[in-house]
Amino acid sequence: MINRNLISAAIPRLHLHDTVYLALQYMSDFHLTHLPVVQDDKFVGVVNEESLLDVSDETAPLYRIQESFIPHFTGAGNHIFDTLSKITEYQLSSIAVVETDGNFVGSITQQDLLKQLALFTGANDKGALIVLSMEKQDFSFSEISRLIETNDAYVTQLNTAHIPGTGEFIVILRINKFEVSDIIATLQRFEYNVKYYFGEERYENELKSNYEHLMNYLNI
């Protein structure tokens, strides 16, 4: 997904001669703490709510606090992962999208970005989740996929993450069904470290049922 495809047309742009009051009003209306400032369609910077609240005169134009503008933006042709990285690093509620010639083309909000990432990562898909922990050099998608397919299931989504400091490599699998007993058993038999799983486990339910029957029998 490219940034220009995720631009929110509703988010307003500010200009250097707009007032502090107008900027704060827009932020209140759109529930944001950052808004872009442009001049002749060129990106100037991002004004943040904290800087605006420090101004005693709400009728003052924005150019008077231009030195406090945040310079960060994302390229229109960049992938949304670049946007995610910058929004996270600089703690922005929205980020300006700029063409290579410096022209401002719109904004991407943190909320819209999270919605897109939920779709991109399959967070809303149905099925079980299995989280594996391993050394990065031991990761083989083809082998993991083959083991899961031997249990009449398949991987609908896969994401990986490297945990800084620990060196732990995490593999997050979305499976097309909820019942995962056989899959978990197979992965563990091949010495995969199953860190977590979120689904149904038939064997555990059967054991629980048998245990309850036994307790009822002993209480007779």
Buried (B, 14 or more C-beta within 10 A) or exposed (E): BEBBEBBBEEBBBBBBEBBBBBBBEBBEEBEBBBBBBBBEEEBBBBBBBEBBEEBEEBEBBBBEBBEBBBEBBBBBEBEBEBBBEBBEEBEBBBBBBBBEEEBBBBBBBBEBBEBBBEEBBBBEBEBBBBBBBBEEEEEEEEEBBEBBEEBEBEBBBBBBEEEEEEEBBBBBBBBBBEBBBBBBBBBEEEEBBBBEBEBEBEEEEEEEEEEEEEEEEEEE
